[in-house]
Amino acid sequence: MARLNTEPGQITAVLGPTNTGKTHLALTRMMAHVSGVIGLPLRLLAREIYDKVVKVKGEGAVALVTGEEKIVPPKARYFVCTVEAMPMDLRPAFVAIDEIQLCADPERGHIFTDRLLHARGTAETMFLGAATMAPILKRLVPEATHDFRERFSELTYAGSKKLAKLPRRSAIVAFSAEDVYSIAELVRRQRGGAAVVMGALSPRTRNAQVELYQSGEVDYLIATDAIGMGLNMDVDHVAFASYTKFDGRRRRRLYPQEIGQIAGRAGRFRSDGTFGETADARPLDAEIVHAVENHEFEPVRRLTWRNGELDFSNLDALRNSLNRPSPDPVLNRVVTASDEQVLDILARDSDVRDRVRNRPNLMRLWDVCRTPDFRKVTIDEHARLVSRIFHYLTSGDSYLPGAWLEGQLERVSKTAGDVDTLSQRLAHVRTWSYAANRPDWTRDPEFWRARTREVEDQLSDALHERLMGRFIDKRTTSLMKGLREKDSLESGLDAQGEVTVEGHYVGRLTGLSFKPDHSGGPLAQRAVAHAALKAVRPEVNRRLGALARAEDAALTLTDLGVIEWEGERIARLAPSPDPYAPAAVLIGGELGASEAQARAERRLERFAAAEAERMLGPLLALKRDAGSTGALGGLARGIAVRLVENAGAAPRTALAEAIDQLSVQERRQLRRAGVRIGEHAVFMPALTKPGPARLSTLLKATARGDAQGAFSPAPGRMSLPAEPGIDDADYAAAGFQRCGPLAVRLDILERLADLIREARQAHPKRQFAPAPAMTSLLGCSVEDLRGVLKSLGYKRVQKGADPAKAQGEMWAGRPRRKPDRAPRSRPQSALVADTPFAKLAELDLDRPTTARETRARSDRKAKTKPARSGSEAEPGKTSRKPRSRKRSASSPATGDGKA
């Protein structure tokens, strides 16, 4: 760049808080001149400003110069630089220094002070910074005019908030990488994710992270105090996770002006902003809050300074010139500059002292000592690296060996590893980028700039991916963003039932039940739930509609009371007033419309009733025949009612009185209805088959609200151990009857009666011996058979020689009443009128009993006793004839055999 003139132009100090447009003003003024240089506090900010100027002036007119990056077109007229890298040998028309208050920084302040005192534009010079610099600028640069600017928006203290309660578009500030990472992890679990911005990130990684935040993909930004240095983002709230930081020498509390600098990033242009604290940070004092809100801070009284006119005649002269005292009381000599510390360490090395006996090498030594410690290691370790670089630069061809430099890059170019590993590798690459951007350190600077840039870009991209994977739940953030911005979400459902929304897996739809993927924190679960409402509900409604139209063949009722459709569980049986027409409750379907759910449930209830009719048809027909308009009458009707109540079976002893008085016509009615009056049980043989038996027990368990606990013996069992916890009615529903230690299937029980009858007919005393055929029939032991016989009323009259066996053992029939065959001449009407079962048969079961009828019946019971059967029976006497002591050889001991 040609020098325009040597006379300084107008000097302006543009002072004010953040969000006053200072940097924008400086860029506008610079681009209005034919040339300009702007010095910025951060490499990240320099890259951002460079991109803005390039859009206006073109790449060929703009240069970017930082410690680790140098883009200098041959005809560059505008230089965007970090303050340390500003070319001081140029005389541009315009010069600007941003964040001029950093002149007071204990580490970097002497660089900013040097630019304040010596960097000038030939036409215009601008110093941008906080209003606290006004008094000292008037002292050191009295010719400058001051332009005080007011903030465009208000900044308000919002107090302390938990991380989970922070508003959207919040920046959370921490002061160490460890704190940034831990907070980002927590925000990911609670709020879906956050972008991470730190000064140690490369521009490429930083820009990618900022884009995540700016685009709205994430609503939270976790950052160090780097965001306080002019990085412009759409932040509504700044939350401090801590108010203390390590400043290179000690851990101290932030000064009020530092809090104001960072908090001021909340709000953009005319949008107001808020600030506060979160995590473990204690609330601010009222005085500090007032100062931050009103931008009223103590003025800067002293700046950090170091002599810039160095003596390179020899090493000691150089060190003495660096230690020269300041010329003004307001300029404090820098105390802990790392470059001076490294110089002091290397000055004790005899080899180094020998190499710097000439001026060029001494200048080279000081140049190398100013290499920044990007790795953040100890000063001794950093000095060893500087010493090695200096050794190479003062040996051989005075360049860094290409093989050595390539080896250093090769070691750190691997993209595998976690966030910490990649961050450390990037720090090493920044050192070699700094070396590559020194024009006289390598033989081919252009090649090494490109090579280091390539490695840095690879690591930057890998680090960005790791940061996203570690600190961002992409599914949650994508769903939340879609829910906010879109009327409808793109959803998908594959053949396996996996549900995706906006390309992200959110759960599985099984039957009518949506099982959301609950991985992640509460926000992730809420996002999935909201997405499910929008994406899954239409499919659930479609399935409910298809279920309401489904054929019976497509539905299956399992032994546990669950209805399946297309292989999926979609409903379960529930109690209802009619045990043979149970209710159906959907499994899932909550996301569907209530009307669709009701239609589907009604369809399933019709299916359950149809299954009962198909499998238990004889029993339901018997129920209808026992009604007031049914085909059964008299005692047959009463017995039918008892059987219906007991799931189609009852012990004969429980119905003996009614059976004894049945007429031939009534017996025929029961036989036609499918009822068998056996020797030991009255039952319906059609119901003892496995299918009807399973459904009967299931419906009985459902009626009492315990479908899962339905008693269902395995098919093919002849008998099974009687359990005290199982009700006799449950055994009856399954086609079994409790007989002492066993529950015996009803048809098998009657076959046992047949075997006993045949054995007794062959014995002169009508006795019988337990035979192997009996134990084989029941599938039980001899001891269990004895228990069954005792429960049926048989008595052992002769014991065998071996108690464990049945040889020689004899049993006799139990005393029995007169054969139950009713006289043909007995009027049926008399029987109906004179027995309790006849009264039961008269009841109209389909008509509800009125309260008046109930009271009348109670009164009748209290005044009279029911008469025994027989038209001529006297009160208190029975019409039944005395039992005959002599039994007919053809009559069984316990009843009339088969009906």
Helices and strands as residue ranges (DSSP letters): E 10-15, H 22-32, E 36-40, H 43-57, G 59-61, E 62-65, E 70-71, E 78-82, G 83-85, E 94-97, G 100-104, H 109-118, E 124-129, G 131-133, H 134-140, E 145-148, E 155-160, G 163-165, E 170-173, H 177-191, E 195-197, H 203-214, E 220-223, G 225-228, E 237-240, E 244-246, E 251-253, H 256-263, E 273-277, H 286-294, E 303-305, H 315-322, E 331-333, H 338-347, H 350-355, H 359-369, H 379-393, H 402-412, H 419-436, H 445-471, H 474-485, E 491-493, E 498-501, E 504-510, E 513-516, H 522-535, H 537-548, G 552-554, E 555-557, E 562-565, E 568-574, E 583-586, H 594-615, H 617-625, H 634-645, E 649-651, G 652-655, H 656-660, H 664-672, E 676-677, E 681-683, G 685-688, H 690-703, G 707-709, E 719-721, H 728-733, E 736-739, E 742-745, H 746-761, E 767-768, H 772-778, H 782-791, E 795-798, E 810-812, H 828-834, H 836-842, H 851-863
